[in-house]
Amino acid sequence: MTSLVLLAWAAAVAVLARPALTGRWTTSLPRLTVGLWLGAELSVTVAVLTAGLLVAVPPAALAAGLEGIVAACTRALAGLGAPNETLAVIGLLATAALVARLLISLIVTFIRARRWRRRHLAALLPLARQDAGDEWTLVDHATAAVYCLPGRPGNVIVTSAAIDTLTADELAAVLGHERAHLRGRHHLLVALAVAFHRALPGLPMAAAAETEIRRLVEHLADDRASKRHGRQAVATAIVRLADRTPQHALGAAAGAVDRVRRMLAPPARPRILHRLVAVSAIGLLMTGPPAVAVASAGLLVQGASCSAGSPPSAAGPAAARPAGG
């Protein structure tokens, strides 16, 4: 029953997250919306993994700690062939397969992105000018582009055509945007969404999460840049650069139309109540599946304890009394 409840939770989150987290309100709360998307992904993952584990490990065994879990798994493997134990082994194998897929997707995503950035930077360095200073890498190229390559240390790439295209204010705004990406570690947020999508490519929620998180981190960087350099400078620079960003980089021109509209017509400032609701939803998403499993284990342990410690029935002592007593 607990496994069915957890699977129902995962299905509900997977179905409801996409329409709930893609509305217009998300542009006014980009940081919290990213947290909601990542919380939804974590909630679905934990719920499915816990449901599979509880097929082989009953909540009562889960409450007994590591020893109870190992004993339940050993019993299931030793009793393979019996209907109940066969189902338990299937649950264990499915859980292990999902864990392996998620881990492999995460590792592959980070390694590929890091390898591409290193190769891209190595190809650009011979073209870089030495008179640009330490704030960015200036590369001779006919295409106007500005983007950052996250890493240690991160690099901001600026082409010579971008220098010729942008005004001083626009260039400062773009550089502020890229530094916001690097300081905020936005590439890690995107990588988590990409890895989840890679692990579960048939899940519509996974595709929507990757698309939305890519969009929202651009809003975060825009907001940081606009506080210092103004919305007009950010919007104009986005238009001039017009979607020229490599695949594994974060650039100031990605998603131009949506971002320009947001810069020129900023959304209403969110109320404290809206922020509290979003934070509460993140907490519920992250604690929901563990709470269900812990509550189920606690109820079973409590029921077993009450049964073991219950007083004898009234009929017992009465029957044992002497006849004349």
N, C-alpha and C positions, 0 to 999 in steps of 0.2 A: 504494500500500500504506500509506503514512504517513497519507494522508487517511482511509482506512478504519479504521486504528487509532485516530485521533483521534475519529472519529464513534462508534466503539464505546465509547471512554472517556466521551464526552458522554452517550451513551445509558445507560451503566451508572451514572453519577453521578445522572442525572435520575431513574432508576428506584429506586435504592437510597437516595437522600437522604431521601425521604419517610418510609419505615418506620424508618430508622436514627436520624433526628433528631426523632422525635415521641414517644419513650418517656418514662417517668417520670423517668429519670435527668437529663433536661434541666432539671428544676426546681432541681437542685442546682448546675448549672453554666450559669446563664443567659447570662453574658457570652461564654463560650467557644462556647456553642451558637449564639448570634447570629453569631459569627465563622465557625462551620462552615456555617451557611446562606448567608452572603454569599460564603464561599469556594466553596461548591458552585455558586452562580449564576455567579460569575466563571469557574470552571473550565469549566462547560458553554459559556459564551459564547466564551471563548478557544479552546476545542477546536473548536467548530463554525466559527468564523471562520478559524482556521488551516487547518482541513481544506479549506474552500472556496478559500482563497488558494493552497494547495499544489497544487490541481488545475491552476491556471494557471502557478504558479511552482514548479518542481521544487526539492527541497531543495538541489541543487547550485547553482542560481541564487540561492536564498535565502542560501546561504553566501557568495556573492559580494557581498552587501551591497545597497545601494539601486540601484546600477547594474545588477546582475544582475536584480533584481526588475522594474525599469522595462523592461529589454530583453525579459524573458520576457513581460510583459504586452503590450508593443508587438508582439512576434512573434505572440502569440495573436490580437490584434485584426486584424493585417494578414493572417493566414492563415485568417480566418473562412470557413468552408465545408468545410474539411478536417475529418474526424471528430475527430481529437485536439484541434485548435485550437477547434472549436465547443464541445467539452466544457470547455475551458479558459475560454472566454468565459462560458459558463453559470456556472462556478464563480465567476468574478469578479463577475458581476452579482448572484448570490445573496449573496455576501459583502457587496457594497456595499449591497444592499437590507436585509440584517440589521443592518448598522452604522447605516444611516439610521433604521431602525425603533427601535433601541435609543436612539439619541440623541434622536429626536423624543419618545419616551415619557418619557425622563428630563427633558427640557426642559418638556414639558407638565405633568408631575407637579409639578415644583417651582413653576412659574408659577401653576398653578391653586391649589395649597395656599397659596402666599404671598398671592395676590390675595384668597382667601376670608378669610384671617386678618386682612388689613388692613380689609376691609369689615366683618367681624364686630366688630373692635375699634372701628372708627369708629361703628358703631351702638350699642355699649355705653357709650362715653365720655360721651354726654349723660346717661345714667342713673347714672353713677358718683358715689359720695359723695366729698367732698373731705376727710373726716375719718378716712379709713382708713389714712393713712400711705403710705410709699413701698414697702412690702413686697408689697402686692397691691392689686388694683383691686376695690373693693366695689361691687356693683351691686344695686339694689333689684329683687328678683324673687321670685315666690312659690314657685319650684322650688329645692330645695336642690341646689346644684351647685358643684363646685370643679374647675377645669381650667386648663391653661396654654396660652398662645398663643406658640409659639416665634417667634423673630425677633431683631432688634437694636433695642432690647433686648427680651427676652422678658417676657411679662406673665402673672401669675397672676390668674385671675378667680374671685372669691368672691361668691356671691349672699347677700343678706340672710337668706334662708330657711336657708342653710347655717349662718350664724352662730347662728341660733336653734336649729338642730337639733344641732349638734356641741358637745361639751364643749371646754374650753380645751385639754386634752391631745390630743383627737381633731383639733381644728383645727390644732394645731401639727404633728401627724403628717402631716396632709394637705398642709400647706404645705411640709413637708420633702420629701414625695413629689414635688410639682410642681417644686420647685427642683432635685431630682435629675434630672428630665426635662430641664430647661433646661441644667444644667451638663453633662450627659452628651451633649447634642445628639442625643437619641434620635429626634427627628423626622427627622433625616437618614437614620438606619438604616431607619426605616419607609418613607421616600420612595424609597430604593433598591429595597426589596422591592416597593413599589407599581409603580414604573416597570418593573421586570422582568416583573411580572405583566401590566401593560398591554401590553408589547411581545409577550409570548408567552401570550396568554390561554388557549390550548388545552393548555398544559403543566400537568399536575397538580402538579408540583413547584413551579411558580411560585405557584399559589394557596396551597399549603401553606406556602411560605416567608413569604408576606405575613402569613398568619394567625398563624404561630408567632412571627415577629419582633414583631408587635404584642403578643402575650402575654408574650414574654420581656422586653421593655423595661419592662413594668409590674412584673415581678418584680425587675428591677434597681432601679427606683425604690422599691419596697417595702422591699428590703433596706437601702437607704441610709437611709430614714426610720425603719425599725425599730431601727437601731443607736443612734439618739439618743432616740427617743420610745417604743420598746417595741412588741412585736408585737401586744399586745392592743389598744393604741390604734389602730394601723393597721387591724387587722381590724374593729374596731367602726365606725370611720369609713367603711370600704368598704361595710359593710352599710347604714349610715344614708344614704349617698349613692346607692347602688343604680343603677349604669349610667345616669348622666345626663351624657353627654359628647358635645359636637358632633362632627361628622364629621372635621374637620381639626385637632382639638385632641387633646391628651393629658391624660386625666383620671384622678383618683384612684379612680373607681368602675368602670372598664372591666374586664370579666371577673371579676365579683365572686366567684362561687362558687369558682372555682379558686384565686383569690388568698387568700380567707379561709381555705380549707382549708390552704393552704401556710403562712400566718402562724400558725395555731393548732397545726399539726402540721408543723414545719419538717423538710425532708429531711435525711438524714444528710450530714455534712460530707464533701465529696469528697476522696479520697486524692490524694496527689501523682502517683501513677501515672496516675490518671484524667485529671488535668490535662495531663500529658505526652503521653498518647495523643491528647487532643483537639488540643493545639497541633501535634503531628506530623501529624495528619490535615489540619489547616488548611494547613500547609506543603505537604503532598503535593497537595492540591487546587489550590493556586495555582501550583505549579511543574511539575505533571505534564505538561500539554499543551505548554508551551514546551520542556520537557526532551525530549519525544518528537521535536519538530520539529528541535531543535538536534542531537540524537543522530543522526537520520536524515541531516541535511545533513553532519555530520562523517564518518559512515561512507562516504557517497558521495564526498566530497572525498578521503578517505584512500584509497579504492579507486582513484580516478582517478589519484592521485599515484603509487601503487604500480605501476599499469599503465604509466604513462609512464616511470618510472625503473627498470623491471625490466631485468636484464642480458640480453644476447642469448642465444639458445638454444645448447646445446652442439653441435648439429649444424652451426651456421653456421661457427664458427672451424675446426672439424675439416675441413669440406669445402674450406676456403680454403687449407689447407696444401699445399705442393708435394708431389709424388708421392714423392720420395725423402727427405722430411724426417723 
